Amino acid sequence: MPSRRNQIEMSDDELRAFVAEQMIVSVATLGPRGRPHLVPLWYVADGLVLRSWTYAKSQKAKNLERDPRATLQIEAGVLYHELRGVMLECDVTLEHDPAEVEKYGMALFERYAEMNPDVEEMVRKQAQKRVGLTFTPTRTVSWDHTKLGGTY
């Protein structure tokens, strides 16, 4: 059976729209024993560059300090003909400056919550214990099974 890969690949515009509309990214880093460490994160997209934050003492932060590469996946759909997604192999930059990390947190909470003075104060306090994460794709693979019109 010939490959249908080119039929399900998203265009650049479709890919950017998909990433912008989804809410959770799964982030895989390499743990200290060489095994994948997989966790979900909120994110803010700037095209295909994603930004997030995490506790500086978290396993994913420790993993990224040791090896600043990650593989990300964003997916949607349940049934085969509905499946859409993207895998992003990324280089990761960690931001440690609390004033800059605060900007990451504010952007996240502007996307996921209603901002108010209490939320802003919480983000300011959290920024002291967190690192900002910027995921820059080096390779992208996408799929959109809805393009197959229900056929397999």
N, C-alpha and C positions, 0 to 999 in steps of 0.2 A: 504494500500500500504506500503510495507516495506521501511525502510529508505535506501537511497542511499548515505548517508553521507560518508561512507568509500570509495566509488567509486570516489568521487570528491575531497577528501582531497589531498593536495599537499604533496609530500615527502619533507624531509628536504632540499635536493639539489634543488628541484623545487621551494620551498619557498624562499630560499636564492637568487636564480637567478631572480625570479619575483620581489622581493624587490629591488634588485640591478638595474634592468632595468627600473622600474617606476620612475616618477619624482616628484609626489605630494603625500603628505600624509594628510589626514583629521585628525585633532586632536580635540578630545572632552575633555573638562575639566568641572568641576562643578562651575558654577557661584555663586555669592554671595546670590542669592535667591534659590539655589539648582537646577536650571535648567541647562541643558547641554549648553555649549558654544562651538560651532563647527567652526573651521577655517582651511584653507589649509596652508601647509608649504612646503618649500623646505627641503630636508634632505640629509644627507650622511649616508650610511649604513655601519656598521661593522658587517657582518652577519645579525642578526635580531635586534641588538642594533642600534638605530637611533639617530643621533645628528642633532641639528638645533640651531637656535638662534631667539630671538625676542626682541622687545623693553622692557626694564625693567618695564616701566609704562603701558604696554599693559594689557588688561583684562586677557589674558591667563596666563601671568606671575604672576599677582596678584592671580589668581585662584590657580596656582601651588604652590605659596608660602604658601597659606592657606591649600591646600590639594594636595600633590605631587603625584597624580595619574591621569592617562589619559587613554582614549581608542582611539586607532588609527585605521584608515582604509585606505588601499591602494587597489584600484580597477582598473580593465580594462575590456573593452568589452562594447558592446551596446545591441546586441541581446542575448536572454537567453542562447543559446548554445555557446556563446563567453565569458560569464561572468567568470572572474577570480578575486580573491581577497584574502585579509587577514585582520583579525581583531586582533589587539594586545592590550591586557590589560597590561598596563605598570606602573612601578614605575618610577618616574621622579626625576632626580637630576638637580638642577640649579647651574650653575657656574657663580659667580659674578666677579671674578678677570679679569680685562680688558685684561691682557696679554693672559690669557687662552681663553677668549671669542673671542679674535682676531683669535686664531687658528680655532675655530668653523667657523667663517666667511670666513677665507681663504679657508678652505676645501669646504664650500658651493660654493664659487665663482669659485673655480677650477673645480667643477662639472658642474656648470650652466652657466658660462661665460668664456670669454677669458681673462686670467690674463694679466695685464700690470701694469706699475707703478701707473697709475691713479686709477685703480680698487683697487690695494693694499692700496693706501693712503685712499681711501674711506672706505675700510673695517677697517683700523686702527682707523679712526675717529668714525665710527659707533660703534665699540666695546666698546667705553666709555659709550654708552647709552643702551647697550644691555646686555642680559644674555644668556649664553649657556644652552642648554637643552639636556639632555641625557635620552632617553626613553629606559628602560630595560624591556623587556616583562616578565610577570609572567604567562600569558596564551595566547595561540595562536589558532585561528580558521581560516582555509583556505578553499577555494573552487576553483575548476577549472572545469567548466561545459563543456569544450572542451573534457574532458575525457568520456563524455556520448555519443559521436559520433552522436550528433544531436537528440538523443532521450530524452524524458522527464521522 
